[in-house]
């Protein structure tokens, strides 16, 4: 399964690669990383059929994760990616906005990698 992780924190790549080392080695998951909403949109336009799942932070400079979500849902991507929003702020407004814009799931930081891994395995 191809997963696009969108987060402005550069160390997120190392964290995901460490936490999913076995699954990456076994070919179960493949990760690509973008560090802004704008980069993610460019990536998706160039690789529209590749990203099956998008994990996006909500709070990023420039284009927020919610704006990215809106753009992705307005574009007709085939296959339609599953989108999980991630936030350090568990407020109801962000949750409601993300769900209204078409998010499929909502996670809180710090990410519970065991729970995330289980969700991803169930999806694959």
N, CA and C atoms as an extended XYZ file, in Angstrom:
372
Properties=species:S:1:pos:R:3:atomname:S:1:resname:S:1:resid:I:1 pbc="F F F"
N         0.843       -1.173        0.000 N   UNK     1
C         0.000        0.000        0.000 CA  UNK     1
C         0.891        1.241        0.000 C   UNK     1
N         0.609        2.156       -0.910 N   UNK     2
C         1.357        3.423       -1.003 CA  UNK     2
C         0.700        4.442       -0.086 C   UNK     2
N         1.511        5.034        0.795 N   UNK     3
C         1.031        6.002        1.774 CA  UNK     3
C         1.812        7.297        1.605 C   UNK     3
N         1.082        8.407        1.498 N   UNK     4
C         1.689        9.727        1.435 CA  UNK     4
C         1.504       10.388        2.792 C   UNK     4
N         2.608       10.739        3.442 N   UNK     5
C         2.572       11.428        4.733 CA  UNK     5
C         2.883       12.898        4.476 C   UNK     5
N         1.985       13.769        4.946 N   UNK     6
C         2.144       15.209        4.745 CA  UNK     6
C         2.255       15.879        6.110 C   UNK     6
N         3.425       16.423        6.395 N   UNK     7
C         3.664       17.063        7.686 CA  UNK     7
C         4.846       18.005        7.524 C   UNK     7
N         4.767       19.179        8.126 N   UNK     8
C         5.856       20.145        7.993 CA  UNK     8
C         7.053       19.808        8.874 C   UNK     8
N         6.940       18.847        9.754 N   UNK     9
C         8.063       18.437       10.595 CA  UNK     9
C         8.934       17.445        9.835 C   UNK     9
N        10.169       17.832        9.550 N   UNK    10
C        11.068       17.023        8.731 CA  UNK    10
C        11.388       15.665        9.354 C   UNK    10
N        11.404       15.585       10.699 N   UNK    11
C        11.772       14.323       11.350 CA  UNK    11
C        10.677       13.267       11.275 C   UNK    11
N         9.532       13.608       10.713 N   UNK    12
C         8.438       12.642       10.593 CA  UNK    12
C         8.854       11.460        9.707 C   UNK    12
N         9.683       11.732        8.701 N   UNK    13
C        10.134       10.664        7.800 CA  UNK    13
C        10.912        9.600        8.572 C   UNK    13
N        11.866       10.026        9.379 N   UNK    14
C        12.659        9.083       10.170 CA  UNK    14
C        11.773        8.299       11.130 C   UNK    14
N        10.843        8.983       11.750 N   UNK    15
C         9.942        8.340       12.701 CA  UNK    15
C         9.115        7.241       12.036 C   UNK    15
N         8.501        7.539       10.888 N   UNK    16
C         7.705        6.537       10.186 CA  UNK    16
C         8.573        5.387        9.687 C   UNK    16
N         9.747        5.711        9.173 N   UNK    17
C        10.631        4.649        8.666 CA  UNK    17
C        11.091        3.729        9.787 C   UNK    17
N        11.285        4.261       10.991 N   UNK    18
C        11.660        3.426       12.135 CA  UNK    18
C        10.479        2.577       12.598 C   UNK    18
N         9.322        3.187       12.738 N   UNK    19
C         8.141        2.495       13.271 CA  UNK    19
C         7.577        1.443       12.315 C   UNK    19
N         7.809        1.611       11.018 N   UNK    20
C         7.271        0.689       10.018 CA  UNK    20
C         8.380       -0.054        9.282 C   UNK    20
N         9.546       -0.167        9.898 N   UNK    21
C        10.710       -0.796        9.266 CA  UNK    21
C        10.378       -2.188        8.708 C   UNK    21
N         9.771       -3.021        9.531 N   UNK    22
C         9.455       -4.399        9.120 CA  UNK    22
C         8.467       -4.414        7.948 C   UNK    22
N         7.425       -3.618        8.036 N   UNK    23
C         6.396       -3.590        6.995 CA  UNK    23
C         6.954       -3.034        5.683 C   UNK    23
N         7.852       -2.065        5.774 N   UNK    24
C         8.485       -1.521        4.573 CA  UNK    24
C         9.369       -2.597        3.934 C   UNK    24
N        10.168       -3.261        4.761 N   UNK    25
C        11.068       -4.319        4.263 CA  UNK    25
C        10.274       -5.438        3.587 C   UNK    25
N         9.116       -5.773        4.168 N   UNK    26
C         8.286       -6.853        3.619 CA  UNK    26
C         7.457       -6.406        2.417 C   UNK    26
N         7.491       -5.115        2.094 N   UNK    27
C         6.739       -4.604        0.955 CA  UNK    27
C         5.268       -4.378        1.233 C   UNK    27
N         4.876       -4.431        2.494 N   UNK    28
C         3.479       -4.232        2.856 CA  UNK    28
C         3.079       -2.764        2.682 C   UNK    28
N         3.981       -1.852        3.090 N   UNK    29
C         3.734       -0.421        2.972 CA  UNK    29
C         4.905        0.251        2.275 C   UNK    29
N         4.571        1.289        1.514 N   UNK    30
C         5.569        2.139        0.881 CA  UNK    30
C         5.177        3.571        1.220 C   UNK    30
N         6.133        4.349        1.727 N   UNK    31
C         5.852        5.710        2.154 CA  UNK    31
C         6.542        6.728        1.259 C   UNK    31
N         5.818        7.808        0.965 N   UNK    32
C         6.397        9.004        0.382 CA  UNK    32
C         6.065       10.135        1.344 C   UNK    32
N         6.878       11.179        1.332 N   UNK    33
C         6.721       12.262        2.288 CA  UNK    33
C         6.713       13.604        1.582 C   UNK    33
N         5.782       14.461        1.990 N   UNK    34
C         5.745       15.849        1.544 CA  UNK    34
C         5.687       16.704        2.798 C   UNK    34
N         6.332       17.868        2.731 N   UNK    35
C         6.457       18.697        3.924 CA  UNK    35
C         5.605       19.955        3.872 C   UNK    35
N         4.672       19.998        2.927 N   UNK    36
C         3.703       21.100        2.870 CA  UNK    36
C         2.500       20.637        2.062 C   UNK    36
N         1.402       21.333        2.259 N   UNK    37
C         0.202       21.024        1.486 CA  UNK    37
C         0.413       21.267        0.004 C   UNK    37
N         1.156       22.328       -0.316 N   UNK    38
C         1.422       22.640       -1.724 CA  UNK    38
C         2.229       21.522       -2.385 C   UNK    38
N         3.252       21.024       -1.686 N   UNK    39
C         4.046       19.916       -2.234 CA  UNK    39
C         3.194       18.663       -2.409 C   UNK    39
N         2.298       18.425       -1.466 N   UNK    40
C         1.431       17.251       -1.551 CA  UNK    40
C         0.515       17.333       -2.768 C   UNK    40
N        -0.032       18.511       -3.039 N   UNK    41
C        -0.892       18.656       -4.223 CA  UNK    41
C        -0.105       18.395       -5.500 C   UNK    41
N         1.106       18.933       -5.581 N   UNK    42
C         1.950       18.676       -6.754 CA  UNK    42
C         2.233       17.184       -6.890 C   UNK    42
N         2.592       16.540       -5.782 N   UNK    43
C         2.859       15.100       -5.788 CA  UNK    43
C         1.635       14.338       -6.299 C   UNK    43
N         0.459       14.680       -5.789 N   UNK    44
C        -0.757       13.962       -6.168 CA  UNK    44
C        -1.102       14.166       -7.639 C   UNK    44
N        -0.853       15.356       -8.174 N   UNK    45
C        -1.127       15.578       -9.595 CA  UNK    45
C        -0.160       14.792      -10.476 C   UNK    45
N         1.063       14.612      -10.005 N   UNK    46
C         2.051       13.854      -10.780 CA  UNK    46
C         1.933       12.352      -10.572 C   UNK    46
N         1.378       11.930       -9.439 N   UNK    47
C         1.298       10.509       -9.087 CA  UNK    47
C        -0.112       10.149       -8.635 C   UNK    47
N        -1.117       10.626       -9.342 N   UNK    48
C        -2.497       10.514       -8.872 CA  UNK    48
C        -2.952        9.080       -8.620 C   UNK    48
N        -2.428        8.139       -9.335 N   UNK    49
C        -2.904        6.764       -9.156 CA  UNK    49
C        -2.091        5.999       -8.115 C   UNK    49
N        -1.071        6.634       -7.539 N   UNK    50
C        -0.190        5.921       -6.622 CA  UNK    50
C        -0.606        5.995       -5.166 C   UNK    50
N        -0.977        7.156       -4.667 N   UNK    51
C        -1.263        7.313       -3.238 CA  UNK    51
C        -2.646        6.758       -2.918 C   UNK    51
N        -2.661        5.682       -2.186 N   UNK    52
C        -3.910        5.056       -1.787 CA  UNK    52
C        -4.395        5.648       -0.475 C   UNK    52
N        -3.434        6.069        0.352 N   UNK    53
C        -3.757        6.622        1.652 CA  UNK    53
C        -2.934        7.883        1.881 C   UNK    53
N        -3.586        8.918        2.393 N   UNK    54
C        -2.896       10.158        2.740 CA  UNK    54
C        -3.051       10.375        4.242 C   UNK    54
N        -1.928       10.554        4.918 N   UNK    55
C        -1.907       10.924        6.341 CA  UNK    55
C        -1.432       12.372        6.381 C   UNK    55
N        -2.296       13.289        6.771 N   UNK    56
C        -1.924       14.700        6.714 CA  UNK    56
C        -2.112       15.395        8.048 C   UNK    56
N        -1.071       16.123        8.440 N   UNK    57
C        -1.167       17.012        9.585 CA  UNK    57
C        -2.144       18.129        9.222 C   UNK    57
N        -2.838       18.661       10.213 N   UNK    58
C        -3.760       19.769        9.948 CA  UNK    58
C        -3.025       21.107        9.990 C   UNK    58
N        -2.221       21.307       11.004 N   UNK    59
C        -1.581       22.607       11.211 CA  UNK    59
C        -0.207       22.659       10.561 C   UNK    59
N        -0.156       23.310        9.407 N   UNK    60
C         1.095       23.496        8.675 CA  UNK    60
C         1.134       24.925        8.160 C   UNK    60
N         2.340       25.494        8.019 N   UNK    61
C         2.418       26.837        7.424 CA  UNK    61
C         1.989       26.782        5.956 C   UNK    61
N         1.499       27.894        5.455 N   UNK    62
C         1.020       27.904        4.075 CA  UNK    62
C        -0.323       27.204        4.027 C   UNK    62
N        -0.438       26.243        3.126 N   UNK    63
C        -1.681       25.499        2.976 CA  UNK    63
C        -1.852       24.527        4.147 C   UNK    63
N        -2.936       24.676        4.884 N   UNK    64
C        -3.189       23.770        6.007 CA  UNK    64
C        -3.629       22.401        5.492 C   UNK    64
N        -3.619       21.439        6.375 N   UNK    65
C        -4.100       20.109        6.019 CA  UNK    65
C        -5.567       20.108        5.639 C   UNK    65
N        -6.351       20.985        6.258 N   UNK    66
C        -7.773       21.074        5.901 CA  UNK    66
C        -7.951       21.624        4.491 C   UNK    66
N        -7.118       22.598        4.112 N   UNK    67
C        -7.175       23.122        2.741 CA  UNK    67
C        -6.738       22.041        1.754 C   UNK    67
N        -5.701       21.293        2.111 N   UNK    68
C        -5.263       20.182        1.264 CA  UNK    68
C        -6.388       19.178        1.098 C   UNK    68
N        -7.038       18.827        2.183 N   UNK    69
C        -8.160       17.886        2.141 CA  UNK    69
C        -9.239       18.370        1.178 C   UNK    69
N        -9.594       19.640        1.297 N   UNK    70
C       -10.625       20.197        0.404 CA  UNK    70
C       -10.207       20.081       -1.059 C   UNK    70
N        -8.949       20.434       -1.362 N   UNK    71
C        -8.459       20.343       -2.740 CA  UNK    71
C        -8.475       18.900       -3.249 C   UNK    71
N        -8.029       17.976       -2.420 N   UNK    72
C        -7.972       16.570       -2.842 CA  UNK    72
C        -9.371       16.040       -3.112 C   UNK    72
N       -10.320       16.409       -2.266 N   UNK    73
C       -11.686       15.920       -2.461 CA  UNK    73
C       -12.373       16.591       -3.650 C   UNK    73
N       -11.960       17.816       -3.996 N   UNK    74
C       -12.534       18.489       -5.167 CA  UNK    74
C       -11.983       17.905       -6.460 C   UNK    74
N       -10.713       17.469       -6.433 N   UNK    75
C       -10.117       16.826       -7.607 CA  UNK    75
C       -10.703       15.431       -7.756 C   UNK    75
N       -10.798       14.987       -8.973 N   UNK    76
C       -11.277       13.630       -9.202 CA  UNK    76
C       -10.059       12.740       -9.349 C   UNK    76
N        -9.695       12.090       -8.257 N   UNK    77
C        -8.535       11.204       -8.262 CA  UNK    77
C        -9.021        9.764       -8.322 C   UNK    77
N        -8.364        8.971       -9.135 N   UNK    78
C        -8.738        7.574       -9.282 CA  UNK    78
C        -7.506        6.709       -9.103 C   UNK    78
N        -7.460        5.891       -8.091 N   UNK    79
C        -8.528        5.657       -7.118 CA  UNK    79
C        -8.616        6.797       -6.108 C   UNK    79
N        -9.785        6.946       -5.509 N   UNK    80
C       -10.020        7.985       -4.502 CA  UNK    80
C        -9.220        7.621       -3.254 C   UNK    80
N        -8.284        8.481       -2.829 N   UNK    81
C        -7.455        8.124       -1.671 CA  UNK    81
C        -8.234        8.180       -0.354 C   UNK    81
N        -7.875        7.307        0.548 N   UNK    82
C        -8.368        7.314        1.912 CA  UNK    82
C        -7.545        8.381        2.633 C   UNK    82
N        -8.182        9.269        3.386 N   UNK    83
C        -7.464       10.376        4.013 CA  UNK    83
C        -7.679       10.369        5.519 C   UNK    83
N        -6.551       10.308        6.242 N   UNK    84
C        -6.550       10.426        7.699 CA  UNK    84
C        -5.911       11.754        8.058 C   UNK    84
N        -6.601       12.552        8.834 N   UNK    85
C        -6.067       13.818        9.299 CA  UNK    85
C        -5.438       13.608       10.673 C   UNK    85
N        -4.315       14.309       10.910 N   UNK    86
C        -3.592       14.180       12.168 CA  UNK    86
C        -3.434       15.561       12.779 C   UNK    86
N        -3.730       15.682       14.072 N   UNK    87
C        -3.583       16.978       14.724 CA  UNK    87
C        -3.124       16.835       16.166 C   UNK    87
N        -2.409       17.829       16.615 N   UNK    88
C        -2.007       17.891       18.023 CA  UNK    88
C        -3.123       18.516       18.849 C   UNK    88
N        -4.081       19.107       18.169 N   UNK    89
C        -5.182       19.779       18.837 CA  UNK    89
C        -6.452       18.980       18.613 C   UNK    89
N        -6.987       18.403       19.653 N   UNK    90
C        -8.158       17.543       19.515 CA  UNK    90
C        -9.465       18.295       19.622 C   UNK    90
N        -9.507       19.500       19.092 N   UNK    91
C       -10.721       20.282       19.256 CA  UNK    91
C       -11.822       19.837       18.292 C   UNK    91
N       -13.049       20.042       18.719 N   UNK    92
C       -14.214       19.608       17.960 CA  UNK    92
C       -14.324       20.326       16.614 C   UNK    92
N       -13.907       21.599       16.547 N   UNK    93
C       -14.016       22.349       15.293 CA  UNK    93
C       -13.192       21.695       14.182 C   UNK    93
N       -11.923       21.366       14.477 N   UNK    94
C       -11.087       20.713       13.466 CA  UNK    94
C       -11.670       19.376       13.056 C   UNK    94
N       -12.144       18.604       14.020 N   UNK    95
C       -12.732       17.291       13.728 CA  UNK    95
C       -13.949       17.449       12.816 C   UNK    95
N       -14.852       18.327       13.190 N   UNK    96
C       -16.077       18.528       12.403 CA  UNK    96
C       -15.756       19.042       11.010 C   UNK    96
N       -14.820       19.982       10.911 N   UNK    97
C       -14.438       20.511        9.598 CA  UNK    97
C       -13.815       19.418        8.741 C   UNK    97
N       -12.913       18.630        9.311 N   UNK    98
C       -12.261       17.549        8.560 CA  UNK    98
C       -13.288       16.541        8.056 C   UNK    98
N       -14.223       16.164        8.894 N   UNK    99
C       -15.238       15.185        8.483 CA  UNK    99
C       -16.159       15.772        7.405 C   UNK    99
N       -16.524       17.031        7.554 N   UNK   100
C       -17.387       17.685        6.563 CA  UNK   100
C       -16.693       17.785        5.207 C   UNK   100
N       -15.363       17.982        5.232 N   UNK   101
C       -14.601       18.096        3.985 CA  UNK   101
C       -14.269       16.742        3.363 C   UNK   101
N       -14.587       15.663        4.058 N   UNK   102
C       -14.393       14.345        3.453 CA  UNK   102
C       -13.278       13.500        4.023 C   UNK   102
N       -12.795       13.829        5.217 N   UNK   103
C       -11.774       12.975        5.847 CA  UNK   103
C       -12.402       11.623        6.173 C   UNK   103
N       -11.599       10.587        6.078 N   UNK   104
C       -12.073        9.244        6.388 CA  UNK   104
C       -11.784        8.851        7.836 C   UNK   104
N       -10.787        9.489        8.443 N   UNK   105
C       -10.418        9.162        9.816 CA  UNK   105
C        -9.676       10.354       10.403 C   UNK   105
N        -9.500       10.365       11.711 N   UNK   106
C        -8.921       11.492       12.423 CA  UNK   106
C        -8.049       10.938       13.540 C   UNK   106
N        -6.777       11.315       13.559 N   UNK   107
C        -5.840       10.842       14.568 CA  UNK   107
C        -5.284       12.022       15.359 C   UNK   107
N        -4.844       11.733       16.577 N   UNK   108
C        -4.270       12.770       17.433 CA  UNK   108
C        -2.785       12.534       17.622 C   UNK   108
N        -2.036       13.640       17.763 N   UNK   109
C        -0.614       13.565       18.105 CA  UNK   109
C        -0.500       13.568       19.613 C   UNK   109
N         0.441       12.896       20.194 N   UNK   110
C         1.381       12.031       19.482 CA  UNK   110
C         0.663       10.806       18.915 C   UNK   110
N         1.074       10.413       17.724 N   UNK   111
C         0.426        9.299       17.028 CA  UNK   111
C         0.677        7.991       17.783 C   UNK   111
N        -0.377        7.244       17.986 N   UNK   112
C        -0.277        5.899       18.556 CA  UNK   112
C         0.065        4.976       17.388 C   UNK   112
N         1.349        4.691       17.217 N   UNK   113
C         1.792        3.928       16.054 CA  UNK   113
C         1.276        2.496       16.045 C   UNK   113
N         1.065        1.901       17.193 N   UNK   114
C         0.513        0.543       17.236 CA  UNK   114
C        -0.910        0.549       16.681 C   UNK   114
N        -1.714        1.526       17.095 N   UNK   115
C        -3.089        1.630       16.600 CA  UNK   115
C        -3.097        1.974       15.110 C   UNK   115
N        -2.222        2.887       14.690 N   UNK   116
C        -2.142        3.245       13.282 CA  UNK   116
C        -1.743        2.040       12.444 C   UNK   116
N        -0.742        1.311       12.894 N   UNK   117
C        -0.284        0.135       12.168 CA  UNK   117
C        -1.419       -0.869       12.010 C   UNK   117
N        -2.190       -1.080       13.072 N   UNK   118
C        -3.317       -2.010       13.006 CA  UNK   118
C        -4.361       -1.535       11.981 C   UNK   118
N        -4.674       -0.246       11.978 N   UNK   119
C        -5.623        0.295       11.006 CA  UNK   119
C        -5.124        0.069        9.581 C   UNK   119
N        -3.842        0.336        9.357 N   UNK   120
C        -3.284        0.200        8.016 CA  UNK   120
C        -3.268       -1.259        7.562 C   UNK   120
N        -2.960       -2.157        8.469 N   UNK   121
C        -2.960       -3.581        8.118 CA  UNK   121
C        -4.369       -4.033        7.768 C   UNK   121
N        -5.357       -3.564        8.506 N   UNK   122
C        -6.757       -3.914        8.222 CA  UNK   122
C        -7.181       -3.386        6.855 C   UNK   122
N        -6.645       -2.250        6.454 N   UNK   123
C        -7.011       -1.661        5.153 CA  UNK   123
C        -6.333       -2.351        3.977 C   UNK   123
N        -5.153       -2.930        4.225 N   UNK   124
C        -4.388       -3.464        3.087 CA  UNK   124
C        -4.865       -4.820        2.634 C   UNK   124
